[in-house]
Amino acid sequence: MAEKLRLSATIPAKPDEIYESWLDSRKHSEMTGSEAKVLPRINGKFTAWDGYIQGTTIEMELNRRIVQRWRTTDFPSNSPDSVVEVVLEEVENGTKVVLIHTDIPEGQREDYKTGWKEFYFDPMKEYFKSK
């Protein structure tokens, strides 16, 4: 049975800065500290973390929302892609980033919960704090 999770963090940046960085190869790489390649359009392919993550952007709502089909090299080969939705909401001290990750292969939820924090939210806070 597939699993899901919902996480959020406040990032010290405007929604448009995060949106642009998520969908730009160079900025995504700088933001996470690892190589990413992103084709910033609907049905555009992406990879992140040196190819560990790969997928396709399936919805984009300018400066507000990004939805991607998403998988890692840890997914069983017969598992369908999961879906990652990134929602950006401007708040007083930056942007509340809400990440909704669904269709995670059974037994992997906690790994991705930790991974999103350690490999995305924490580096994003540092990256935008220094800008």
C-alpha positions as CSV (number, residue, x, y, z in Angstrom):
1,M,0.0,0.0,0.0
2,A,1.4,3.4,-1.0
3,E,2.2,5.9,1.7
4,K,2.0,9.7,1.9
5,L,3.4,12.6,3.9
6,R,2.8,16.3,4.4
7,L,5.6,18.6,5.6
8,S,6.1,22.3,5.8
9,A,8.8,24.8,6.6
10,T,9.1,28.5,6.5
11,I,11.9,29.6,4.1
12,P,13.4,33.2,4.3
13,A,12.5,34.1,0.7
14,K,9.7,35.3,-1.4
15,P,7.5,32.7,-3.2
16,D,8.8,33.7,-6.6
17,E,12.4,33.2,-5.5
18,I,11.7,29.6,-4.4
19,Y,9.5,28.8,-7.4
20,E,12.2,30.0,-9.8
21,S,15.0,28.2,-7.9
22,W,13.0,24.9,-7.9
23,L,12.6,25.0,-11.6
24,D,16.1,26.3,-12.6
25,S,19.0,23.8,-13.0
26,R,21.7,26.1,-11.6
27,K,19.7,27.6,-8.8
28,H,18.2,24.2,-7.8
29,S,21.8,22.8,-7.6
30,E,22.9,25.8,-5.5
31,M,19.9,25.7,-3.3
32,T,20.3,22.0,-2.4
33,G,24.1,21.6,-2.7
34,S,23.9,18.9,-5.3
35,E,23.5,18.7,-9.1
36,A,20.1,19.2,-10.6
37,K,18.9,19.4,-14.2
38,V,15.5,20.9,-14.7
39,L,13.5,21.6,-17.9
40,P,11.1,24.2,-16.5
41,R,7.9,23.5,-18.3
42,I,4.9,21.1,-18.2
43,N,6.1,17.6,-19.1
44,G,9.7,18.8,-18.6
45,K,12.0,16.2,-17.2
46,F,14.2,16.8,-14.1
47,T,16.9,15.1,-12.1
48,A,18.2,16.1,-8.7
49,W,20.8,14.9,-6.2
50,D,23.2,13.7,-8.9
51,G,20.4,11.6,-10.6
52,Y,19.1,10.0,-7.4
53,I,15.8,11.8,-8.0
54,Q,14.1,12.0,-11.4
55,G,10.8,12.8,-12.7
56,T,8.5,15.1,-14.7
57,T,6.8,18.4,-13.9
58,I,3.1,17.9,-14.5
59,E,1.5,21.2,-13.1
60,M,2.8,24.7,-12.6
61,E,1.0,27.6,-11.1
62,L,3.4,30.6,-11.3
63,N,4.9,31.4,-7.9
64,R,2.3,29.3,-6.1
65,R,2.5,25.6,-6.9
66,I,4.6,22.9,-8.6
67,V,3.4,19.3,-9.0
68,Q,5.9,16.6,-10.2
69,R,5.9,12.9,-10.9
70,W,8.8,11.9,-8.8
71,R,10.9,8.8,-8.0
72,T,14.3,7.9,-6.6
73,T,16.7,5.1,-7.4
74,D,15.4,3.5,-4.1
75,F,12.0,2.9,-5.6
76,P,11.3,-0.8,-6.5
77,S,11.4,-1.1,-10.3
78,N,7.7,-2.1,-10.4
79,S,6.5,0.9,-8.3
80,P,4.7,3.7,-10.0
81,D,6.1,7.3,-9.7
82,S,5.1,9.1,-6.6
83,V,3.6,12.7,-6.8
84,V,5.2,15.7,-5.1
85,E,3.2,18.9,-4.7
86,V,5.0,22.0,-3.6
87,V,2.7,24.8,-2.4
88,L,4.2,28.3,-1.7
89,E,2.4,30.6,0.6
90,E,3.8,34.1,1.5
91,V,4.0,34.7,5.2
92,E,5.4,37.5,7.4
93,N,9.0,36.2,7.5
94,G,9.2,34.5,4.1
95,T,7.4,31.7,2.5
96,K,5.6,28.7,4.0
97,V,6.5,25.8,1.8
98,V,4.0,22.9,2.1
99,L,5.2,19.7,0.5
100,I,2.7,16.9,-0.1
101,H,4.3,13.6,-1.2
102,T,1.9,10.8,-2.2
103,D,2.2,7.3,-3.6
104,I,5.4,6.6,-1.7
105,P,6.4,3.0,-1.9
106,E,5.4,1.1,1.2
107,G,8.0,1.2,4.0
108,Q,9.8,4.3,2.6
109,R,7.7,7.1,4.1
110,E,10.0,7.9,7.1
111,D,13.1,7.9,4.9
112,Y,11.6,10.6,2.6
113,K,10.2,12.5,5.6
114,T,13.8,12.8,6.9
115,G,15.2,13.3,3.4
116,W,13.0,16.3,2.6
117,K,14.0,18.0,5.8
118,E,17.8,17.2,5.6
119,F,18.3,17.5,1.8
120,Y,15.7,20.3,0.9
121,F,14.3,22.3,3.8
122,D,17.5,22.7,5.8
123,P,19.7,23.6,2.8
124,M,17.0,25.9,1.4
125,K,16.9,27.9,4.7
126,E,20.7,28.3,4.6
127,Y,20.8,29.2,0.9
128,F,18.1,31.9,1.1
129,K,19.3,33.2,4.4
130,S,22.7,34.1,2.8
131,K,21.1,35.8,-0.2
